[in-house]
Amino acid sequence: MSRSTLWSVVGVIVAIAIAWVIVNVIFSVLWFVAKLVVVLVVAVIVFFVLRRLFARSDG
């Protein structure tokens, strides 16, 4: 095996490792954003339900 072939193999392995880490970070961030959106939607729904309940009890 020549030296350039060895470096090519090492380069491919390093590229795969770096890509693996980057994809993990991207999916972690996307999962966090998705959870944040769901929490915001539920919070808005709960806010309007509570507002309606308290407005009804005051009137």
C-alpha positions in Angstrom: 0.0 0.0 0.0 1.5 3.3 -1.0 1.7 6.3 1.3 -0.9 8.3 -0.7 -3.4 5.4 -0.4 -2.8 5.2 3.3 -3.4 9.0 3.7 -6.6 8.7 1.5 -7.9 6.0 3.8 -7.1 8.0 6.9 -8.7 11.1 5.3 -11.9 9.1 4.6 -12.1 7.8 8.2 -11.5 11.3 9.6 -14.1 12.8 7.2 -16.7 10.2 8.3 -15.9 10.9 12.0 -16.3 14.7 11.5 -19.5 14.2 9.5 -20.9 11.9 12.3 -20.3 14.6 14.9 -21.8 17.4 12.8 -24.9 15.4 12.0 -25.4 14.5 15.7 -25.1 18.2 16.6 -27.5 19.2 13.9 -30.1 16.6 15.0 -29.7 17.6 18.6 -30.4 21.3 17.8 -33.3 20.4 15.5 -34.8 18.2 18.2 -34.4 21.0 20.8 -36.1 23.5 18.4 -39.0 21.1 17.7 -39.5 20.5 21.5 -39.4 24.3 22.0 -42.1 24.9 19.3 -44.3 22.2 20.9 -43.9 23.8 24.3 -44.8 27.2 22.9 -47.9 26.0 21.2 -49.1 24.2 24.4 -48.3 27.2 26.5 -50.4 29.5 24.2 -53.3 27.0 24.3 -53.2 26.8 28.1 -53.0 30.6 28.3 -56.1 31.1 26.3 -58.0 28.3 28.1 -57.1 29.8 31.5 -58.0 33.3 30.3 -61.4 32.1 29.1 -62.0 30.3 32.4 -61.2 33.3 34.5 -63.1 35.7 32.3 -66.2 33.5 32.5 -65.9 33.3 36.4 -65.5 37.1 36.7 -68.6 37.9 34.6 
